[in-house]
Structures are given as structure tokens and as C-alpha cells.
Amino acid sequence: MTIPSHIVEMLARIRRRFQNAPLQERLLPSDAEFTTLRPVRNASAGSVAKYWQRLRATASQDDQDALADQITMADPGQFSANIENFIGTVKMPVGIIGPLRINGLNAHGDFHVPMATTEAALVASYARGAYAATKSGGISTALLYEGVIRTPAFVFEGLLDAGLFVEWVVREIDALKAAAEATTRFGKLVSVEPMIDNNVVFLVCRYTTGDAAGQNMVTIATNALCEDIEARCPIAMKAWYIEGNFSGDKKASFLGLVTGRGRKVSASVTLSADVVEKTLGTSVKAMLDYGQVANLGSHLSGQLGAQAHFANGLAAFYIATGQDAACVAESAMGITRMEARGDDLFCSVTMPNILVGSVGGGTSLPSQAAGLNVLGLKGAGNGAALAEVAVATCLCGEISIVAAIAAGHFTRAHENLARKR
């Protein structure tokens, strides 16, 4: 048997750094005294100052001034609904791409899209894709389906009780729907699908959530549904859990890829050969040739879907517009397609798990509200349009990166825009 060289080298590095006894002592449990943080839910100037006093051992006044700056500290309470133990705000660079022309069912017009990132070259790349798409007439988008999932789990003595439980749920579905929807003005329970694994039953509860991303909304509604089940169901259960880790919440899953979790959006544009050559610096054939190799790599590596880098665009878009950035883990999944259409290049993306909202969550925070205002999509009535803009933005990124790699420009672009600044 051969030990991989990187493992041998790692062990050697550790051995050089520590002798046997110090290493053993370093890894032992410690009972040293410590003072816990006093949790604060409602931020104030006083609570922020107390936390910074505690941090003086490692953080300087300059650090405090950077995070707890004058604008932030003018009203620290405005952040209380979004965070606990508040000590300040992080400033990230925000760039824009556009105008990005979108010819969508919900998003229609020319948009300047804010993107918050610390990765040089990212905004430039997406801007190039947006320019190519807009020169080709714009991106067509459509919201195909929506439904945020929560999947409570119920544990029974055996398979028979699990089956009887499902039978009861089917019979009582109207009452359960009423219990869930009584907790929200905007959430609607549109389906409940039982999934049985012997003595465990998952209920796949799917909701529409209006213009909100709806994660908290569906959790509260589903909890009410579960409490109604617990109060009225005659089938004895051993336990129930608000989430059985079946929904794909903040993780990539086959369920999300196939059925969607959030808003499912498809976006497409046909780039003329002239735009590909003059704007992207390559050819339709070169992009298709590379796309074939990249698609093979996706399959061989076992990716869920096939795409180049949805996460880059989504993370920058989510942060700039007040979305839950952790949802990128499930949102950055889907299919990118590129096909010849005569001499031109058809490009499309379909993304089934877009979790965005134009209301709620972080959308009311000052910087994030400004990002939504830049788009013209803040507030009620804009959730579906925001999802279409997010997916159109991802398509811009797919176009640009495939062109860059196909033309051999990818490394040079990062050197010029990042490493050699």
C-alpha cells in the first residue's frame, strides 16, 4: 500500500513544529477559567462599547473605528432585528454591472446590478457578460415555479403506525393547512407530500411566500402545523422534529435540483457570432468545444447539475441586496447549456433554488436597501423580478468565464486585475 505524498509531507510538517510532549499537552482539554459573553439582542451604544472593552486584548481602537464607525453608531438599534451581540458593520466593496437588459416575465428593462465582493476580476467578468448579452438584445427570463420547503420528521414505533399516520394526514390536510397559514399573512401551504422510511415519516411542506425569501415564515408555519398534529393525531408518535434534514435547507441536494426549493428561474440569450468574436474575444466553436469538456468534468466529478461558477455571482448579489448569504449553498446549483444556433450561440441557465426576497430579512438594512433601490426592486411586488435578475446575472458570469477559458484569457485577466495591481 502506498501512502499519498501529501499526507507524508503534512505529518512531517507537524512533527517539525511540535515535539511529542508539547503536542500531547496542546491537544488536551483545558479547564482554564473564562468569562462568557453576556448576550445582547437589542443593540445600543452602551452595549457596543462594553463588547469593545472586552476585545481590547486583541483589537485596537482603529479596529473599533472601522467596524463601529460613525454612520453605524448613529443608530445601532436599527440592526437589532438582524443580529445579536452587535459590535459594528463590515464594509465590503460594491460594484455594478450593466446596463443588463432583461426581457422577463417579471423583470423587464435595463438594470444596473450591484455586486458586493472582495474578489478582484469578478465584477469585470460579469460586466463583460452583461455587455455581450445586452448587445445581443438582452436576456429572456421566466419564473417557472416557486415553493419554499420545510420537512418535519415524525418517528413512530413501526411501519404500520407510520402508514396510519400518513392516512390521517391526508384526511386532515385542510385543517393542517389552516393551522399553518394562520401564522402568516403572505405564506400559503401549497402541498404536503409524505415520504416514508419505515417508522419515520417526512412531510415535504411546500409554501409560496409572497415577496419574501420566507425561510423563517415557513418554519413558524410548519411548527404550527406540527403542534396541531401533536394535539390531535390519534397515532402515538415517539418524537417529532421541525426539520428532518430532508428539505435541502442551506445545502445542495438532489431534491432541490429536481423539485426546486425557493424560486425556479430559467434565463437565456442567443449571442451573435459577431458579439462572441468582438466582445468576448473568442469564437462560437471555441466556446462550444470548451463547454463540452467542462460538461464532462461536471459529470465525472459528481456535481449536482452542470455549471461553471454560479456561487460567485449569487454570493455577490445576495450580499449586496440583503439576502441570506448562506443560501448560496443550495442556490448555486442548476444547469448551464450552450448550443449552436446557426452561426450564433444559444446560452441558458436554469436554477431551481433561488431564495431571494424584496422584503424581510436583511433587505431593510441601510446598505442592502440601497442595493435594492439601485435595481429599482425594493419592497412589495418585486420578489419574482429580483429572482429573475439574480439568474440573469449568473448567466452573464457563465458566458464570460467560458469565453475567457476557451480563449486562454482566464489566468491573464486575474493577473492583470488582481495579482499585479
C-alpha positions in Angstrom: 0.0 0.0 0.0 1.3 3.5 -0.9 0.7 6.5 1.3 0.0 9.6 -0.7 2.9 12.0 -0.7 0.8 15.0 0.6 -0.1 13.0 3.7 3.6 12.1 4.4 4.5 15.8 3.9 1.8 17.0 6.2 2.9 14.7 9.0 6.5 15.8 8.6 5.4 19.4 8.9 3.5 18.7 12.1 6.4 16.7 13.5 8.9 19.6 12.8 6.7 22.1 14.6 6.0 20.1 17.8 7.8 17.7 20.0 5.8 14.7 21.3 5.1 16.1 24.8 4.2 19.7 23.9 1.9 18.3 21.1 0.1 16.0 23.5 -0.4 18.8 26.1 -1.6 21.2 23.4 -4.4 18.8 22.4 -5.6 18.0 25.9 -8.9 19.5 27.2 -8.5 22.8 29.1 -10.3 23.8 32.3 -8.9 27.3 32.3 -11.2 30.0 33.6 -13.2 32.1 31.1 -15.9 34.8 31.2 -18.8 34.2 28.9 -20.3 36.9 26.7 -23.4 38.4 28.1 -25.9 38.1 25.2 -27.5 41.3 23.9 -30.4 41.3 21.5 -31.2 45.0 21.4 -28.1 46.8 20.4 -27.2 50.2 21.9 -24.1 52.5 22.0 -23.6 51.2 25.5 -23.7 47.5 24.7 -21.4 48.0 21.7 -18.9 49.9 23.9 -18.9 47.1 26.5 -18.2 44.5 23.9 -15.2 46.5 22.6 -13.8 46.8 26.1 -13.7 43.1 26.2 -11.9 42.9 22.8 -9.1 45.2 23.8 -6.7 42.3 24.3 -6.6 41.7 20.5 -8.3 44.6 18.8 -7.2 48.2 18.6 -9.1 51.5 18.6 -8.6 51.6 14.8 -10.4 48.2 14.6 -13.3 49.6 16.6 -13.5 52.7 14.5 -13.6 50.5 11.3 -16.5 48.4 12.5 -18.3 50.7 14.8 -18.0 53.8 12.6 -20.0 57.0 13.0 -22.7 56.1 10.5 -23.2 52.7 12.1 -23.2 54.1 15.6 -25.7 56.8 14.8 -28.4 54.2 15.2 -27.1 50.8 16.3 -30.7 49.7 17.3 -31.6 49.5 13.6 -29.6 46.3 13.3 -31.2 44.5 16.3 -33.7 42.6 14.2 -30.9 41.1 12.2 -28.1 40.2 14.7 -27.2 39.5 18.3 -24.1 40.7 20.2 -23.7 43.6 17.8 -20.3 45.3 17.6 -20.5 47.0 14.2 -20.8 46.6 10.4 -18.4 45.2 7.8 -17.8 47.3 4.8 -17.4 45.5 1.5 -16.6 46.9 -1.9 -19.7 47.1 -4.1 -19.5 47.3 -7.9 -22.2 47.4 -10.5 -22.7 45.7 -13.8 -24.9 46.9 -16.6 -27.0 48.1 -18.1 -28.1 44.5 -18.2 -31.2 44.2 -20.5 -33.7 41.7 -19.2 -36.8 40.7 -21.2 -38.5 38.8 -18.5 -42.0 37.8 -17.4 -41.4 39.7 -14.2 -38.1 41.7 -14.6 -38.3 43.8 -17.7 -35.9 46.6 -18.7 -32.3 47.7 -18.3 -30.8 47.0 -14.8 -27.7 48.1 -13.0 -26.9 45.2 -10.8 -25.0 45.7 -7.5 -22.4 43.1 -6.6 -20.6 43.0 -3.2 -17.3 41.1 -3.3 -13.6 41.2 -2.3 -12.6 39.1 -5.4 -11.0 41.3 -8.0 -11.9 40.5 -11.6 -15.4 39.1 -10.6 -17.3 42.3 -11.4 -15.3 42.9 -14.6 -16.1 39.4 -15.8 -19.9 39.7 -15.1 -19.9 43.2 -16.6 -18.4 41.8 -19.8 -21.1 39.0 -19.9 -23.8 41.6 -19.4 -22.5 43.8 -22.2 -22.4 40.8 -24.6 -25.9 39.8 -23.6 -27.3 43.3 -23.9 -25.7 43.8 -27.3 -27.5 40.7 -28.4 -30.9 42.0 -27.4 -31.0 41.1 -23.8 -31.7 38.0 -21.6 -35.1 36.4 -21.6 -36.2 35.2 -18.1 -39.1 33.4 -16.7 -40.0 32.3 -13.1 -41.2 28.8 -13.7 -42.2 27.7 -10.2 -41.9 28.7 -6.6 -42.2 26.9 -3.2 -40.0 27.0 -0.1 -39.8 23.7 1.6 -39.7 22.7 5.2 -39.7 19.0 6.0 -40.7 18.0 9.6 -40.0 14.4 10.6 -42.2 12.1 12.8 -40.9 9.0 14.4 -43.2 6.0 15.2 -42.9 2.6 16.7 -43.1 0.8 13.4 -44.1 0.9 9.8 -47.8 0.2 10.4 -48.1 3.3 12.6 -46.2 5.4 10.0 -48.7 4.3 7.4 -51.7 5.1 9.6 -50.2 8.5 10.3 -49.9 9.3 6.6 -53.5 8.2 6.2 -54.6 10.6 9.0 -52.6 13.5 7.5 -54.3 13.0 4.1 -57.7 13.0 5.8 -56.9 16.1 7.9 -55.0 18.1 5.3 -57.4 21.1 5.2 -57.3 21.6 9.0 -53.5 21.3 8.9 -53.3 23.9 6.1 -55.4 26.3 8.1 -53.2 25.8 11.2 -50.1 26.6 9.2 -51.5 29.6 7.3 -52.9 31.2 10.5 -49.4 32.2 11.4 -48.7 34.3 8.3 -50.4 36.9 6.1 -48.4 36.0 3.0 -47.4 32.4 3.2 -49.6 29.7 1.5 -49.2 26.0 2.1 -49.5 24.6 -1.5 -48.6 21.0 -1.0 -47.8 18.4 1.6 -46.0 15.2 0.3 -45.4 12.3 2.8 -42.2 10.4 2.4 -41.9 7.2 4.5 -38.8 5.4 5.6 -40.0 2.6 7.7 -41.0 4.1 11.0 -40.0 7.6 10.1 -42.3 9.9 8.1 -41.1 13.2 6.5 -43.7 15.7 5.4 -42.5 17.8 2.5 -44.3 21.0 3.2 -44.1 23.5 0.3 -45.1 27.1 0.6 -45.3 30.2 -1.5 -44.0 33.2 0.5 -45.1 36.3 -1.4 -42.2 38.7 -1.9 -40.1 37.4 1.0 -37.4 34.7 0.8 -39.6 33.1 3.5 -37.2 30.9 5.5 -38.5 32.0 8.9 -42.1 32.3 7.6 -42.2 28.6 6.6 -40.5 27.4 9.8 -43.1 29.2 12.0 -46.0 28.0 9.9 -44.7 24.4 9.8 -44.2 24.4 13.6 -47.9 25.4 14.0 -48.8 22.5 11.7 -46.8 20.1 13.7 -48.2 21.3 17.0 -51.7 20.7 15.6 -50.7 17.2 14.6 -49.3 16.5 18.1 -52.5 17.8 19.7 -55.0 15.9 17.5 -53.4 12.9 15.9 -54.5 9.6 17.4 -51.4 7.7 16.2 -48.9 7.6 19.0 -45.5 9.1 18.0 -42.2 8.7 19.7 -40.9 12.2 18.6 -41.2 14.9 16.0 -38.7 17.4 14.7 -39.4 20.7 12.9 -36.8 19.8 10.3 -35.7 16.3 9.4 -32.8 17.5 7.2 -34.6 16.4 4.1 -35.5 19.8 2.7 -32.1 20.8 1.4 -32.0 23.9 3.6 -28.6 25.6 3.0 -27.1 22.5 1.3 -27.1 21.2 -2.2 -29.4 18.2 -2.7 -30.9 16.1 -5.4 -34.4 17.1 -4.1 -33.6 20.7 -4.7 -32.2 20.1 -8.1 -35.3 18.1 -9.2 -38.2 19.8 -7.5 -36.7 23.2 -6.5 -36.6 25.0 -3.2 -37.4 28.6 -3.5 -37.9 30.1 -6.9 -37.1 28.2 -10.1 -36.0 30.5 -12.9 -34.7 29.9 -16.4 -32.8 32.5 -18.4 -31.4 32.5 -22.0 -29.8 34.7 -24.7 -28.6 34.0 -28.2 -25.2 35.7 -28.8 -24.4 36.5 -32.4 -21.1 35.3 -33.7 -20.0 38.9 -34.2 -20.6 39.6 -30.5 -18.7 36.5 -29.4 -15.7 37.4 -31.5 -15.6 41.2 -30.9 -16.9 41.4 -27.3 -15.7 38.1 -25.8 -12.6 37.7 -27.9 -13.2 34.1 -29.0 -15.4 32.1 -31.3 -18.6 30.2 -31.0 -16.8 26.9 -31.9 -14.1 27.5 -29.2 -16.8 28.2 -26.5 -18.7 25.0 -27.5 -15.5 22.9 -27.6 -14.6 24.0 -24.1 -18.2 23.7 -22.9 -18.1 20.0 -23.9 -15.0 19.4 -21.8 -16.4 21.3 -18.9 -19.7 19.4 -19.0 -17.7 16.1 -19.0 -15.8 17.4 -15.9 -19.1 18.1 -14.2 -20.3 14.6 -14.7 -17.1 12.9 -13.8 -16.7 14.8 -10.6 -20.3 14.1 -9.5 -21.5 17.7 -9.4 -25.2 18.3 -8.8 -26.1 19.9 -12.1 -23.5 21.3 -14.5 -22.3 24.9 -14.3 -19.2 27.0 -14.1 -19.5 29.3 -11.1 -23.0 30.3 -10.1 -21.8 30.8 -6.5 -19.6 33.8 -7.5 -22.4 35.8 -8.8 -25.0 34.7 -6.3 -22.9 35.5 -3.3 -22.1 39.0 -4.5 -25.7 39.6 -5.5 -27.1 38.2 -2.2 -24.8 40.2 0.0 -25.4 43.4 -1.9 -29.2 43.1 -1.7 -29.7 41.8 1.9 -30.3 38.1 1.1 -29.3 35.2 3.4 -25.8 34.6 2.0 -25.7 31.0 3.5 -28.5 30.1 1.0 -25.9 30.3 -1.8 -25.0 26.7 -0.7 -28.3 25.5 -2.2 -29.0 28.3 -4.7 -25.7 27.8 -6.6 -27.0 24.7 -8.4 -28.5 24.1 -11.8 -27.8 23.7 -15.4 -25.8 25.8 -17.9 -26.3 25.0 -21.6 -24.6 26.3 -24.7 -25.7 25.2 -28.2 -25.0 26.3 -31.8 -27.9 28.1 -33.4 -26.8 28.5 -36.9 -23.6 30.7 -36.7 -24.7 32.0 -33.3 -24.5 30.7 -29.7 -27.6 30.0 -27.6 -26.8 30.2 -23.9 -29.1 29.3 -21.0 -29.1 28.7 -17.3 -31.9 27.1 -15.2 -31.6 27.4 -11.5 -34.3 25.8 -9.2 -33.4 27.1 -5.8 -33.3 30.9 -5.9 -34.0 32.1 -2.3 -34.4 35.9 -2.5 -36.9 38.5 -1.3 -37.5 42.1 -1.9 -39.0 42.4 1.7 -38.0 41.0 5.0 -34.7 39.6 6.3 -31.8 42.0 5.6 -33.5 44.0 2.9 -34.3 46.8 5.2 -30.7 47.4 6.4 -29.3 50.7 5.0 -26.7 49.4 2.6 -28.8 46.5 1.4 -31.9 48.6 0.9 -29.7 50.9 -1.2 -28.6 47.9 -3.3 -32.3 47.1 -4.0 -33.0 50.7 -4.8 -30.2 50.7 -7.3 -32.1 47.9 -9.0 -35.4 49.6 -8.5 -36.7 46.4 -6.9 -37.1 47.3 -3.2 -40.4 46.5 -1.5 -43.6 44.6 -2.1 -44.3 43.3 -5.6 -40.7 42.7 -6.6 -39.7 39.3 -5.3 -40.2 37.4 -8.6 -38.4 40.1 -10.6 -35.5 40.0 -8.2 -35.2 36.2 -8.7 -35.1 36.7 -12.5 -32.4 39.4 -12.2 -30.3 37.0 -10.0 -30.4 34.3 -12.6 -29.8 36.6 -15.5 -26.7 37.8 -13.6 -25.5 34.3 -13.2 -25.9 33.7 -17.0 -23.6 36.7 -17.6 -21.0 35.1 -15.4 -21.3 31.8 -17.3 -20.9 33.4 -20.7 -17.8 35.4 -19.6 -15.9 32.6 -17.8 -16.5 30.1 -20.6 -15.3 32.6 -23.2 -12.2 33.5 -21.1 -11.2 29.9 -20.6 -11.9 29.0 -24.2 -9.8 31.9 -25.4 -6.9 31.3 -22.9 -7.5 34.7 -21.2 -8.7 33.5 -17.8 -5.3 33.5 -16.0 -4.2 36.7 -17.6 -7.3 38.5 -16.6 -6.9 37.5 -12.9 -3.2 38.5 -13.0 -4.0 41.9 -14.5 -7.0 42.7 -12.3 -5.9 41.1 -9.0 -2.3 39.8 -8.6 -0.5 42.6 -10.3 -2.4 45.6 -9.0 
